[in-house]
Amino acid sequence: MRRREFITLLGGAVAWPLAARAQQGAVRRVGYLAPLAADDPEMRRRFAVFRQELEKLGWAEGRSVHIDVRYAVPISLGPGLAKELVALQPDVILAQGTPMTAALQGETHTVPIVFAAVSDPIASRLCNKLGKARQQSHRAGDV
């Protein structure tokens, strides 16, 4: 899958929970926790595409959605920034990478977390229900 297609898919995944709970005139809040610097060229591209895709879905920054971005550089800042984002009470949080996703899951069980660039969410225990189903099927010899 090409990067642009991936970002498009990601934008749709983040917008879906917002659309499902949207109210007329309400400004929704999205948190974004990234392991790259704000001035990193790749980060700039990803974030620009993310904004464009949200706009295509009717979510314009400043009008219908507010995006709180935190850049965890160095990556050890992730847990503190995760706590900061959760305190803002966003409607949904986008996490990039296993460390950022794990940090967010340690801070909230109520805010939906959409994650990307996680190599094995089951082994990382980021998807407990899927992990349990997979373990059970292994034990049963179904796989």
N, CA, C and O atoms as a MOPAC input file, in Angstrom:
PM7 MOZYME 1SCF
protein

 N      0.85900 1    -1.17800 1     0.00000 1
 C      0.00000 1     0.00000 1     0.00000 1
 C      0.90100 1     1.23600 1     0.00000 1
 O      1.86200 1     1.31900 1     0.76500 1
 N      0.58200 1     2.16800 1    -0.85000 1
 C      1.37700 1     3.39500 1    -0.91500 1
 C      1.05700 1     4.30600 1     0.26200 1
 O     -0.01600 1     4.23600 1     0.86100 1
 N      2.02100 1     5.15800 1     0.56800 1
 C      1.91500 1     6.04300 1     1.73300 1
 C      0.66300 1     6.91000 1     1.66800 1
 O     -0.04300 1     7.04400 1     2.66800 1
 N      0.37800 1     7.49800 1     0.51500 1
 C     -0.78400 1     8.38500 1     0.38600 1
 C     -2.08100 1     7.61300 1     0.64800 1
 O     -2.97900 1     8.11600 1     1.32300 1
 N     -2.17600 1     6.39200 1     0.11400 1
 C     -3.36400 1     5.57400 1     0.35100 1
 C     -3.50000 1     5.24800 1     1.83100 1
 O     -4.60200 1     5.24400 1     2.38100 1
 N     -2.36000 1     4.97500 1     2.46900 1
 C     -2.36400 1     4.65800 1     3.88700 1
 C     -2.86400 1     5.84500 1     4.70400 1
 O     -3.70400 1     5.68100 1     5.58900 1
 N     -2.35100 1     7.03600 1     4.41200 1
 C     -2.76400 1     8.23500 1     5.14100 1
 C     -4.24700 1     8.51300 1     4.89400 1
 O     -4.95500 1     8.93600 1     5.80800 1
 N     -4.72000 1     8.28100 1     3.67400 1
 C     -6.13700 1     8.45200 1     3.36100 1
 C     -6.98300 1     7.52100 1     4.21400 1
 O     -7.98800 1     7.93200 1     4.79400 1
 N     -6.56700 1     6.26800 1     4.28200 1
 C     -7.27700 1     5.29500 1     5.09800 1
 C     -7.26800 1     5.70900 1     6.56300 1
 O     -8.27700 1     5.59800 1     7.25900 1
 N     -6.13300 1     6.18100 1     7.01500 1
 C     -5.98300 1     6.61400 1     8.39500 1
 C     -6.89400 1     7.79500 1     8.70300 1
 O     -7.52700 1     7.84200 1     9.75700 1
 N     -6.95700 1     8.75100 1     7.77500 1
 C     -7.84300 1     9.90700 1     7.95800 1
 C     -9.29200 1     9.47700 1     8.08900 1
 O    -10.03100 1    10.01000 1     8.91600 1
 N     -9.69700 1     8.51600 1     7.27500 1
 C    -11.05700 1     7.98900 1     7.35500 1
 C    -11.31600 1     7.28000 1     8.66900 1
 O    -12.40000 1     7.39000 1     9.24100 1
 N    -10.31100 1     6.54800 1     9.14700 1
 C    -10.46400 1     5.82100 1    10.40900 1
 C    -10.61700 1     6.77500 1    11.58900 1
 O    -11.38200 1     6.50300 1    12.51500 1
 N     -9.89900 1     7.87900 1    11.55900 1
 C    -10.01700 1     8.86400 1    12.63800 1
 C    -11.32900 1     9.61400 1    12.52400 1
 O    -11.96000 1     9.90500 1    13.54000 1
 N    -11.75100 1     9.93200 1    11.31600 1
 C    -12.97100 1    10.71400 1    11.13100 1
 C    -14.22000 1     9.91800 1    11.46400 1
 O    -15.22700 1    10.49900 1    11.86900 1
 N    -14.17800 1     8.60800 1    11.30500 1
 C    -15.37200 1     7.80300 1    11.53700 1
 C    -15.92300 1     7.95900 1    12.94700 1
 O    -17.11800 1     8.21700 1    13.09200 1
 N    -15.09000 1     7.80900 1    14.02400 1
 C    -15.67400 1     8.00400 1    15.35100 1
 C    -16.18800 1     9.42000 1    15.56100 1
 O    -17.15700 1     9.62500 1    16.29200 1
 N    -15.55300 1    10.39400 1    14.93100 1
 C    -16.01600 1    11.77000 1    15.05300 1
 C    -17.37200 1    11.93100 1    14.39000 1
 O    -18.27900 1    12.54400 1    14.95300 1
 N    -17.50700 1    11.38200 1    13.19900 1
 C    -18.76800 1    11.49900 1    12.46300 1
 C    -19.88900 1    10.77800 1    13.19300 1
 O    -21.03200 1    11.23600 1    13.20100 1
 N    -19.55900 1     9.65600 1    13.80100 1
 C    -20.56800 1     8.87200 1    14.50200 1
 C    -21.14600 1     9.63100 1    15.68900 1
 O    -22.30200 1     9.42300 1    16.05500 1
 N    -20.34500 1    10.51500 1    16.29600 1
 C    -20.79800 1    11.25400 1    17.47800 1
 C    -21.00100 1    12.74400 1    17.19400 1
 O    -21.19400 1    13.53200 1    18.12000 1
 N    -20.95900 1    13.12300 1    15.94300 1
 C    -21.01500 1    14.54600 1    15.58900 1
 C    -22.34600 1    15.17300 1    15.98400 1
 O    -23.40500 1    14.55500 1    15.88200 1
 N    -22.25600 1    16.39900 1    16.43100 1
 C    -23.43700 1    17.18800 1    16.72600 1
 C    -23.33700 1    18.46300 1    15.90500 1
 O    -22.24300 1    18.96000 1    15.63600 1
 N    -24.47300 1    18.97800 1    15.51700 1
 C    -24.52000 1    20.19000 1    14.72000 1
 C    -23.79000 1    21.32500 1    15.44000 1
 O    -24.13300 1    21.65900 1    16.57400 1
 N    -22.79000 1    21.91700 1    14.79200 1
 C    -22.10200 1    23.07200 1    15.33100 1
 C    -21.01100 1    22.77000 1    16.34500 1
 O    -20.30200 1    23.68700 1    16.76000 1
 N    -20.85000 1    21.52300 1    16.75600 1
 C    -19.84200 1    21.19300 1    17.76300 1
 C    -18.46300 1    21.06800 1    17.11900 1
 O    -18.32600 1    20.53200 1    16.01900 1
 N    -17.45100 1    21.56700 1    17.81200 1
 C    -16.07100 1    21.40900 1    17.35900 1
 C    -15.50300 1    20.19800 1    18.08600 1
 O    -15.44400 1    20.16800 1    19.31500 1
 N    -15.09300 1    19.21500 1    17.32200 1
 C    -14.52400 1    17.98900 1    17.88700 1
 C    -13.02700 1    18.14800 1    18.06000 1
 O    -12.38500 1    18.93300 1    17.36200 1
 N    -12.48500 1    17.39900 1    18.99300 1
 C    -11.06400 1    17.48400 1    19.30800 1
 C    -10.39500 1    16.15600 1    18.97800 1
 O    -10.84700 1    15.08800 1    19.38900 1
 N     -9.29900 1    16.25600 1    18.21800 1
 C     -8.49700 1    15.09300 1    17.85300 1
 C     -7.10300 1    15.29000 1    18.43400 1
 O     -6.50000 1    16.35000 1    18.26700 1
 N     -6.59600 1    14.27300 1    19.11400 1
 C     -5.22000 1    14.28600 1    19.59000 1
 C     -4.35900 1    13.51700 1    18.60400 1
 O     -4.82700 1    12.55600 1    17.99400 1
 N     -3.12300 1    13.92000 1    18.44100 1
 C     -2.19700 1    13.24400 1    17.53500 1
 C     -0.84700 1    13.16000 1    18.23700 1
 O     -0.24600 1    14.18400 1    18.56300 1
 N     -0.37400 1    11.94100 1    18.46700 1
 C      0.91000 1    11.72600 1    19.13100 1
 C      1.86600 1    11.07800 1    18.13900 1
 O      1.65800 1     9.94200 1    17.71300 1
 N      2.91400 1    11.81000 1    17.77600 1
 C      3.84900 1    11.36200 1    16.74400 1
 C      5.26600 1    11.24300 1    17.29000 1
 O      5.67600 1    12.03300 1    18.14000 1
 N      6.01900 1    10.24800 1    16.79800 1
 C      7.40200 1    10.08200 1    17.24000 1
 C      8.40900 1    10.81600 1    16.36200 1
 O      9.60300 1    10.51700 1    16.40900 1
 N      7.95200 1    11.75800 1    15.57600 1
 C      8.82700 1    12.52500 1    14.68900 1
 C      8.76300 1    14.00000 1    15.06800 1
 O      7.80000 1    14.44600 1    15.69200 1
 N      9.77600 1    14.74200 1    14.69400 1
 C      9.81800 1    16.17800 1    14.96800 1
 C      8.85900 1    16.92100 1    14.04500 1
 O      8.58100 1    16.46700 1    12.93600 1
 N      8.36100 1    18.05000 1    14.50100 1
 C      7.42500 1    18.84900 1    13.70700 1
 C      8.03700 1    19.30800 1    12.39400 1
 O      7.32300 1    19.46000 1    11.40200 1
 N      9.33900 1    19.52900 1    12.36900 1
 C      9.98000 1    20.00100 1    11.14600 1
 C     10.53000 1    18.87300 1    10.27900 1
 O     11.18100 1    19.14100 1     9.26800 1
 N     10.28500 1    17.62600 1    10.65000 1
 C     10.71000 1    16.48400 1     9.84800 1
 C      9.90800 1    16.48400 1     8.53800 1
 O      8.67900 1    16.55300 1     8.58200 1
 N     10.56700 1    16.41000 1     7.38000 1
 C      9.84900 1    16.46100 1     6.09900 1
 C      8.76600 1    15.38100 1     5.96200 1
 O      7.68500 1    15.64600 1     5.43600 1
 N      9.05700 1    14.17700 1     6.43200 1
 C      8.06300 1    13.10000 1     6.35400 1
 C      6.86200 1    13.40600 1     7.24100 1
 O      5.72200 1    13.15100 1     6.85100 1
 N      7.10500 1    13.94400 1     8.41900 1
 C      6.01400 1    14.30900 1     9.32500 1
 C      5.15000 1    15.39400 1     8.70200 1
 O      3.92300 1    15.33800 1     8.78000 1
 N      5.78000 1    16.37000 1     8.09200 1
 C      5.02100 1    17.44000 1     7.42400 1
 C      4.10400 1    16.87600 1     6.34300 1
 O      2.93700 1    17.25600 1     6.24800 1
 N      4.64200 1    15.96200 1     5.52700 1
 C      3.82700 1    15.35300 1     4.46500 1
 C      2.66100 1    14.57500 1     5.04500 1
 O      1.52200 1    14.73000 1     4.60300 1
 N      2.94100 1    13.73900 1     6.03400 1
 C      1.88000 1    12.92200 1     6.63600 1
 C      0.77800 1    13.79600 1     7.23200 1
 O     -0.40900 1    13.53400 1     7.03700 1
 N      1.18000 1    14.82500 1     7.95400 1
 C      0.18700 1    15.66800 1     8.60800 1
 C     -0.61500 1    16.47400 1     7.58900 1
 O     -1.81300 1    16.68600 1     7.77600 1
 N      0.02900 1    16.92100 1     6.51900 1
 C     -0.68200 1    17.65900 1     5.47100 1
 C     -1.73400 1    16.76900 1     4.80600 1
 O     -2.85900 1    17.20800 1     4.56800 1
 N     -1.37700 1    15.54700 1     4.51300 1
 C     -2.33000 1    14.62000 1     3.89600 1
 C     -3.45500 1    14.30200 1     4.87600 1
 O     -4.61900 1    14.23500 1     4.47900 1
 N     -3.12700 1    14.10800 1     6.13600 1
 C     -4.12800 1    13.84500 1     7.16500 1
 C     -5.15900 1    14.97200 1     7.20900 1
 O     -6.36300 1    14.71500 1     7.21900 1
 N     -4.68900 1    16.21700 1     7.23600 1
 C     -5.60200 1    17.36700 1     7.24000 1
 C     -6.45700 1    17.41600 1     5.97400 1
 O     -7.66100 1    17.66100 1     6.04400 1
 N     -5.83600 1    17.18300 1     4.82600 1
 C     -6.56700 1    17.20400 1     3.55400 1
 C     -7.68400 1    16.16500 1     3.54000 1
 O     -8.80000 1    16.44600 1     3.10100 1
 N     -7.37800 1    14.97400 1     4.01800 1
 C     -8.37900 1    13.91200 1     4.01400 1
 C     -9.51100 1    14.20900 1     4.99000 1
 O    -10.66900 1    13.90900 1     4.70200 1
 N     -9.19200 1    14.79100 1     6.13000 1
 C    -10.25500 1    15.20100 1     7.04700 1
 C    -11.14900 1    16.24500 1     6.39300 1
 O    -12.37200 1    16.19400 1     6.52500 1
 N    -10.53700 1    17.19300 1     5.68800 1
 C    -11.31800 1    18.23100 1     5.00900 1
 C    -12.21700 1    17.63600 1     3.93700 1
 O    -13.35200 1    18.08300 1     3.76800 1
 N    -11.73600 1    16.64600 1     3.21800 1
 C    -12.57000 1    15.97600 1     2.21000 1
 C    -13.79700 1    15.33700 1     2.84600 1
 O    -14.84200 1    15.21400 1     2.20700 1
 N    -13.66400 1    14.93000 1     4.10800 1
 C    -14.76900 1    14.30900 1     4.83000 1
 C    -15.63400 1    15.34300 1     5.55400 1
 O    -16.57100 1    14.98400 1     6.26600 1
 N    -15.31700 1    16.62400 1     5.36900 1
 C    -16.12300 1    17.68500 1     5.96300 1
 C    -15.62600 1    18.19000 1     7.30400 1
 O    -16.33200 1    18.94100 1     7.97700 1
 N    -14.42400 1    17.79300 1     7.71000 1
 C    -13.86900 1    18.21800 1     8.98200 1
 C    -12.76800 1    19.23400 1     8.74200 1
 O    -11.63300 1    18.86800 1     8.44000 1
 N    -13.10300 1    20.51400 1     8.87700 1
 C    -12.15800 1    21.59100 1     8.62900 1
 C    -11.54800 1    22.05000 1     9.94600 1
 O    -12.25800 1    22.36400 1    10.90200 1
 N    -10.22800 1    22.08400 1     9.97700 1
 C     -9.53600 1    22.49900 1    11.19100 1
 C     -9.89300 1    23.94800 1    11.51000 1
 O     -9.84700 1    24.82400 1    10.64700 1
 N    -10.24800 1    24.17300 1    12.76300 1
 C    -10.63400 1    25.50200 1    13.20200 1
 C    -12.13200 1    25.74200 1    13.13600 1
 O    -12.64400 1    26.61200 1    13.84000 1
 N    -12.84700 1    24.99100 1    12.30600 1
 C    -14.30100 1    25.15100 1    12.20000 1
 C    -15.05000 1    23.99100 1    12.85700 1
 O    -15.89500 1    24.21200 1    13.72500 1
 N    -14.74700 1    22.76200 1    12.45100 1
 C    -15.46200 1    21.61200 1    12.99100 1
 C    -14.55800 1    20.65600 1    13.76100 1
 O    -15.04200 1    19.74700 1    14.43500 1
 N    -13.25300 1    20.86000 1    13.66200 1
 C    -12.32400 1    19.99400 1    14.38800 1
 C    -11.10300 1    20.79200 1    14.83800 1
 O    -10.60800 1    21.66800 1    14.12900 1
 N    -10.63800 1    20.46200 1    16.03200 1
 C     -9.41000 1    21.04500 1    16.56600 1
 C     -8.42200 1    19.89300 1    16.74600 1
 O     -8.75800 1    18.88000 1    17.36000 1
 N     -7.21300 1    20.04000 1    16.21900 1
 C     -6.21800 1    18.97900 1    16.29500 1
 C     -5.09200 1    19.41000 1    17.23900 1
 O     -4.41300 1    20.41000 1    17.01200 1
 N     -4.91900 1    18.62400 1    18.30100 1
 C     -3.83100 1    18.84600 1    19.24600 1
 C     -2.71400 1    17.87500 1    18.89100 1
 O     -2.88800 1    16.66100 1    18.99500 1
 N     -1.57300 1    18.40100 1    18.47300 1
 C     -0.45300 1    17.56400 1    18.05600 1
 C      0.65800 1    17.64100 1    19.09200 1
 O      0.99100 1    18.71500 1    19.59300 1
 N      1.22300 1    16.48300 1    19.40300 1
 C      2.38100 1    16.41200 1    20.27900 1
 C      3.44200 1    15.57900 1    19.57800 1
 O      3.16700 1    14.48900 1    19.07600 1
 N      4.65500 1    16.10800 1    19.55400 1
 C      5.77800 1    15.44600 1    18.90100 1
 C      6.72200 1    14.90200 1    19.96600 1
 O      7.35900 1    15.67100 1    20.68600 1
 N      6.81200 1    13.59500 1    20.06600 1
 C      7.63100 1    12.94100 1    21.08400 1
 C      9.05400 1    12.72900 1    20.57400 1
 O      9.43400 1    11.62100 1    20.19400 1
 N      9.82100 1    13.79400 1    20.57300 1
 C     11.22500 1    13.72500 1    20.17300 1
 C     12.02700 1    14.33600 1    21.30700 1
 O     11.93600 1    15.54500 1    21.52300 1
 N     12.80500 1    13.55900 1    22.04000 1
 C     13.04000 1    12.13600 1    21.85600 1
 C     11.82900 1    11.30800 1    22.26800 1
 O     10.92200 1    11.79100 1    22.94500 1
 N     11.84100 1    10.06600 1    21.84700 1
 C     10.69800 1     9.17500 1    22.05200 1
 C     10.37600 1     8.97100 1    23.53600 1
 O      9.24800 1     8.62200 1    23.88500 1
 N     11.35900 1     9.18600 1    24.40100 1
 C     11.14200 1     9.02900 1    25.84300 1
 C     10.12700 1    10.04600 1    26.38700 1
 O      9.63400 1     9.88400 1    27.50300 1
 N      9.81500 1    11.07800 1    25.62000 1
 C      8.80300 1    12.06400 1    26.02800 1
 C      7.38100 1    11.53300 1    25.83300 1
 O      6.42500 1    12.12200 1    26.33800 1
 N      7.23900 1    10.43100 1    25.10900 1
 C      5.92500 1     9.88000 1    24.78400 1
 C      4.96800 1     9.73400 1    25.95100 1
 O      3.84000 1    10.22000 1    25.87000 1
 N      5.37600 1     9.07600 1    27.04800 1
 C      4.42800 1     8.90200 1    28.15800 1
 C      3.91300 1    10.21600 1    28.74800 1
 O      2.72500 1    10.33100 1    29.05100 1
 N      4.77300 1    11.18600 1    28.91000 1
 C      4.33500 1    12.48200 1    29.44600 1
 C      3.39900 1    13.20300 1    28.48900 1
 O      2.41700 1    13.81300 1    28.91000 1
 N      3.70600 1    13.13000 1    27.20800 1
 C      2.85500 1    13.77400 1    26.21200 1
 C      1.52900 1    13.03900 1    26.05800 1
 O      0.50400 1    13.66200 1    25.77700 1
 N      1.54100 1    11.72200 1    26.23900 1
 C      0.29400 1    10.94800 1    26.19600 1
 C     -0.63500 1    11.40800 1    27.30800 1
 O     -1.83100 1    11.60100 1    27.09100 1
 N     -0.08100 1    11.57900 1    28.49300 1
 C     -0.87500 1    12.04300 1    29.63300 1
 C     -1.44600 1    13.43400 1    29.35700 1
 O     -2.60300 1    13.71600 1    29.67000 1
 N     -0.62900 1    14.28800 1    28.77300 1
 C     -1.05500 1    15.65000 1    28.43200 1
 C     -2.20200 1    15.63300 1    27.41800 1
 O     -3.17300 1    16.37500 1    27.56800 1
 N     -2.09500 1    14.79700 1    26.39600 1
 C     -3.15400 1    14.70900 1    25.38400 1
 C     -4.45900 1    14.18600 1    25.97800 1
 O     -5.52800 1    14.72800 1    25.69800 1
 N     -4.37800 1    13.15200 1    26.78400 1
 C     -5.57700 1    12.57800 1    27.39300 1
 C     -6.26000 1    13.60200 1    28.29700 1
 O     -7.48800 1    13.63800 1    28.37200 1
 N     -5.48300 1    14.42700 1    28.97900 1
 C     -6.04600 1    15.46000 1    29.85600 1
 C     -6.86000 1    16.49000 1    29.08000 1
 O     -7.72800 1    17.15100 1    29.65000 1
 N     -6.58900 1    16.63200 1    27.79100 1
 C     -7.34700 1    17.57200 1    26.95300 1
 C     -8.72200 1    17.02700 1    26.57800 1
 O     -9.52300 1    17.73700 1    25.97000 1
 N     -8.99700 1    15.79200 1    26.92900 1
 C    -10.26800 1    15.11800 1    26.66300 1
 C    -10.66000 1    15.13600 1    25.18200 1
 O    -11.73800 1    15.61700 1    24.83300 1
 N     -9.79100 1    14.61500 1    24.31600 1
 C    -10.14400 1    14.57700 1    22.89500 1
 C    -11.22300 1    13.53400 1    22.62300 1
 O    -11.45600 1    12.63800 1    23.43500 1
 N    -11.86600 1    13.66200 1    21.48900 1
 C    -12.87400 1    12.68300 1    21.08100 1
 C    -12.22000 1    11.40600 1    20.55400 1
 O    -12.79600 1    10.32200 1    20.64500 1
 N    -11.02100 1    11.54300 1    20.00800 1
 C    -10.25800 1    10.41400 1    19.48200 1
 C     -8.79000 1    10.83000 1    19.43600 1
 O     -8.47500 1    12.01200 1    19.30000 1
 N     -7.89100 1     9.84200 1    19.55000 1
 C     -6.46000 1    10.13200 1    19.46600 1
 C     -5.83900 1     9.24600 1    18.39600 1
 O     -6.12100 1     8.05000 1    18.31700 1
 N     -4.99800 1     9.84700 1    17.58300 1
 C     -4.23100 1     9.12000 1    16.58000 1
 C     -2.82100 1     8.94700 1    17.12000 1
 O     -2.16600 1     9.92600 1    17.47900 1
 N     -2.35200 1     7.70400 1    17.17800 1
 C     -1.00900 1     7.39900 1    17.66300 1
 C     -0.19800 1     6.79000 1    16.53500 1
 O     -0.70900 1     5.99100 1    15.75100 1
 N      1.05000 1     7.16800 1    16.46000 1
 C      1.92400 1     6.64400 1    15.41900 1
 C      3.03900 1     5.84800 1    16.08600 1
 O      3.87400 1     6.41300 1    16.79300 1
 N      3.05200 1     4.54300 1    15.86200 1
 C      4.09500 1     3.68400 1    16.39900 1
 C      3.69700 1     2.98800 1    17.68800 1
 O      2.81200 1     3.44000 1    18.41500 1
 N      4.37400 1     1.87700 1    17.95400 1
 C      4.08100 1     1.07300 1    19.14000 1
 C      4.30800 1     1.82900 1    20.44300 1
 O      3.43600 1     1.79200 1    21.31100 1
 N      5.44900 1     2.51900 1    20.62500 1
 C      5.65300 1     3.20900 1    21.91300 1
 C      4.59300 1     4.27800 1    22.20000 1
 O      4.15800 1     4.43000 1    23.34200 1
 N      4.17600 1     5.01700 1    21.16200 1
 C      3.17400 1     6.07000 1    21.36900 1
 C      1.81100 1     5.45400 1    21.71500 1
 O      1.10700 1     5.94900 1    22.59500 1
 N      1.45200 1     4.38400 1    21.02400 1
 C      0.17400 1     3.71400 1    21.27600 1
 C      0.14400 1     3.12900 1    22.68000 1
 O     -0.84500 1     3.27900 1    23.39800 1
 N      1.22500 1     2.46300 1    23.07400 1
 C      1.29700 1     1.87600 1    24.41300 1
 C      1.21500 1     2.95900 1    25.49100 1
 O      0.54900 1     2.76900 1    26.50900 1
 N      1.88000 1     4.08100 1    25.27400 1
 C      1.83000 1     5.18100 1    26.24200 1
 C      0.40700 1     5.69800 1    26.39900 1
 O     -0.03600 1     5.97000 1    27.51500 1
 N     -0.30400 1     5.83200 1    25.29400 1
 C     -1.69000 1     6.30700 1    25.35700 1
 C     -2.60200 1     5.29800 1    26.04100 1
 O     -3.46600 1     5.67200 1    26.83300 1
 N     -2.40800 1     4.02400 1    25.73300 1
 C     -3.25600 1     3.00800 1    26.36800 1
 C     -3.01800 1     2.93500 1    27.86800 1
 O     -3.90000 1     2.52400 1    28.62100 1
 N     -1.83600 1     3.33000 1    28.30100 1
 C     -1.56200 1     3.38900 1    29.73200 1
 C     -2.26500 1     4.54900 1    30.42100 1
 O     -2.38600 1     4.56300 1    31.64600 1
 N     -2.72600 1     5.51600 1    29.64900 1
 C     -3.36200 1     6.71300 1    30.19600 1
 C     -4.88200 1     6.72400 1    30.10700 1
 O     -5.53600 1     7.42500 1    30.87900 1
 N     -5.46100 1     5.95300 1    29.17500 1
 C     -6.91100 1     6.00100 1    29.01100 1
 C     -7.46900 1     4.67200 1    28.52300 1
 O     -6.83200 1     3.93900 1    27.76700 1
 N     -8.67900 1     4.39300 1    28.98500 1
 C     -9.43200 1     3.24200 1    28.49400 1
 C    -10.77600 1     3.71200 1    27.93700 1
 O    -11.62500 1     2.90000 1    27.57000 1
 N    -10.95800 1     5.03200 1    27.87900 1
 C    -12.23000 1     5.57900 1    27.41600 1
 C    -12.12100 1     6.33900 1    26.10300 1
 O    -13.08300 1     6.36900 1    25.33500 1
 N    -10.98900 1     6.94600 1    25.82800 1
 C    -10.81200 1     7.69000 1    24.58300 1
 C    -10.39100 1     6.71100 1    23.48900 1
 O     -9.42200 1     5.97400 1    23.67000 1
 N    -11.09500 1     6.68700 1    22.36200 1
 C    -10.69900 1     5.78800 1    21.27200 1
 C     -9.31200 1     6.16200 1    20.74100 1
 O     -9.00600 1     7.33600 1    20.53300 1
 N     -8.48600 1     5.14300 1    20.53000 1
 C     -7.14000 1     5.34400 1    20.00100 1
 C     -7.04500 1     4.64700 1    18.65500 1
 O     -7.22800 1     3.43400 1    18.55500 1
 N     -6.75600 1     5.42700 1    17.62200 1
 C     -6.50700 1     4.89100 1    16.29000 1
 C     -4.99600 1     4.89800 1    16.12500 1
 O     -4.35000 1     5.92500 1    16.33300 1
 N     -4.42600 1     3.74400 1    15.74800 1
 C     -2.97100 1     3.70200 1    15.65700 1
 C     -2.50300 1     3.25000 1    14.29100 1
 O     -3.20400 1     2.54700 1    13.56300 1
 N     -1.27800 1     3.68400 1    13.96500 1
 C     -0.64600 1     3.34500 1    12.69000 1
 C      0.81300 1     3.01700 1    12.95500 1
 O      1.36900 1     3.39500 1    13.98600 1
 N      1.42000 1     2.31700 1    12.02200 1
 C      2.84100 1     1.97500 1    12.08200 1
 C      3.17800 1     1.13000 1    13.30000 1
 O      4.22400 1     1.31200 1    13.92200 1
 N      2.28900 1     0.20900 1    13.63600 1
 C      2.51800 1    -0.75300 1    14.70500 1
 C      2.69700 1    -2.10500 1    14.02800 1
 O      1.79000 1    -2.59000 1    13.35200 1
 N      3.86600 1    -2.71000 1    14.21000 1
 C      4.17400 1    -3.92500 1    13.45400 1
 C      3.35100 1    -5.13500 1    13.88400 1
 O      2.91000 1    -5.89800 1    13.02400 1
 N      3.13200 1    -5.33500 1    15.15900 1
 C      2.35300 1    -6.47800 1    15.62700 1
 C      1.54000 1    -6.08400 1    16.85500 1
 O      1.98900 1    -6.27000 1    17.98600 1
 N      0.34200 1    -5.54100 1    16.63300 1
 C     -0.45600 1    -5.05600 1    17.75800 1
 C     -0.89200 1    -6.16500 1    18.71200 1
 O     -1.14800 1    -5.89900 1    19.88600 1
 N     -0.98000 1    -7.38900 1    18.23000 1
 C     -1.37700 1    -8.49100 1    19.10400 1
 C     -0.22900 1    -8.85500 1    20.04000 1
 O     -0.42200 1    -8.94400 1    21.25300 1
 N      0.96000 1    -9.06600 1    19.48700 1
 C      2.12400 1    -9.39900 1    20.32200 1
 C      2.46200 1    -8.25500 1    21.27600 1
 O      2.95100 1    -8.49100 1    22.38100 1
 N      2.20300 1    -7.02300 1    20.85400 1
 C      2.46800 1    -5.85300 1    21.70300 1
 C      1.38800 1    -5.64900 1    22.75400 1
 O      1.49200 1    -4.75400 1    23.59200 1
 N      0.35100 1    -6.47900 1    22.71000 1
 C     -0.79200 1    -6.40200 1    23.62900 1
 C     -1.55700 1    -5.09700 1    23.49900 1
 O     -2.11200 1    -4.59000 1    24.47500 1
 N     -1.58300 1    -4.55900 1    22.29500 1
 C     -2.36300 1    -3.35000 1    22.03900 1
 C     -3.80000 1    -3.70600 1    21.67200 1
 O     -4.69300 1    -2.86200 1    21.74700 1
 N     -4.01500 1    -4.94100 1    21.28100 1
 C     -5.34400 1    -5.45100 1    20.93800 1
 C     -5.59300 1    -6.70000 1    21.76100 1
 O     -5.43000 1    -7.81000 1    21.25500 1
 N     -5.98100 1    -6.54600 1    23.00800 1
 C     -6.14800 1    -7.68100 1    23.90300 1
 C     -7.19900 1    -8.67800 1    23.43500 1
 O     -6.97000 1    -9.88600 1    23.50900 1
 N     -8.32900 1    -8.21100 1    22.96300 1
 C     -9.39000 1    -9.12700 1    22.54500 1
 C     -8.94000 1    -9.97500 1    21.36300 1
 O     -9.16500 1   -11.18500 1    21.33400 1
 N     -8.30300 1    -9.33200 1    20.38800 1
 C     -7.79800 1   -10.09600 1    19.25300 1
 C     -6.71600 1   -11.05200 1    19.70300 1
 O     -6.63200 1   -12.17700 1    19.21200 1
 N     -5.88900 1   -10.61200 1    20.63200 1
 C     -4.81800 1   -11.45800 1    21.14800 1
 C     -5.36700 1   -12.69800 1    21.83200 1
 O     -4.83000 1   -13.79000 1    21.65000 1
 N     -6.43200 1   -12.54800 1    22.61900 1
 C     -7.03600 1   -13.68700 1    23.29600 1
 C     -7.62900 1   -14.66400 1    22.27900 1
 O     -7.48800 1   -15.87800 1    22.42600 1
 N     -8.29000 1   -14.13500 1    21.25400 1
 C     -8.87100 1   -15.00900 1    20.23100 1
 C     -7.77100 1   -15.77000 1    19.49600 1
 O     -7.92100 1   -16.95200 1    19.18900 1
 N     -6.68600 1   -15.09300 1    19.22500 1
 C     -5.57200 1   -15.73300 1    18.52800 1
 C     -4.95100 1   -16.82700 1    19.40200 1
 O     -4.64300 1   -17.91500 1    18.91500 1
 N     -4.77100 1   -16.53700 1    20.68600 1
 C     -4.20000 1   -17.52900 1    21.59800 1
 C     -5.10200 1   -18.74300 1    21.70000 1
 O     -4.62100 1   -19.87500 1    21.71700 1
 N     -6.40200 1   -18.52000 1    21.77000 1
 C     -7.34200 1   -19.63500 1    21.88400 1
 C     -7.30800 1   -20.49300 1    20.62900 1
 O     -7.35000 1   -21.72100 1    20.71200 1
 N     -7.23200 1   -19.84800 1    19.45800 1
 C     -7.20000 1   -20.63400 1    18.22000 1
 C     -5.90200 1   -21.40800 1    18.10600 1
 O     -5.89700 1   -22.49900 1    17.53600 1
 N     -4.80000 1   -20.88600 1    18.62700 1
 C     -3.52700 1   -21.61100 1    18.63000 1
 C     -3.63900 1   -22.85200 1    19.51800 1
 O     -3.18300 1   -23.93600 1    19.15400 1
 N     -4.25200 1   -22.67200 1    20.68400 1
 C     -4.39800 1   -23.79100 1    21.60200 1
 C     -5.28900 1   -24.86500 1    21.01300 1
 O     -5.06200 1   -26.05600 1    21.22500 1
 N     -6.30200 1   -24.44400 1    20.27300 1
 C     -7.24300 1   -25.40800 1    19.68900 1
 C     -6.68000 1   -26.06100 1    18.44200 1
 O     -7.25800 1   -27.01900 1    17.92900 1
 N     -5.56300 1   -25.55600 1    17.94900 1
 C     -4.96900 1   -26.11600 1    16.74400 1
 C     -5.63200 1   -25.68600 1    15.46000 1
 O     -5.49700 1   -26.34800 1    14.43200 1
 N     -6.35700 1   -24.56700 1    15.51200 1
 C     -7.08600 1   -24.08200 1    14.33600 1
 C     -6.22600 1   -23.35100 1    13.33100 1
 O     -6.63600 1   -23.16800 1    12.18500 1
 N     -5.05100 1   -22.93200 1    13.73300 1
 C     -4.25900 1   -22.08900 1    12.83600 1
 C     -3.22600 1   -22.88700 1    12.11200 1
 O     -2.46800 1   -22.33500 1    11.31400 1

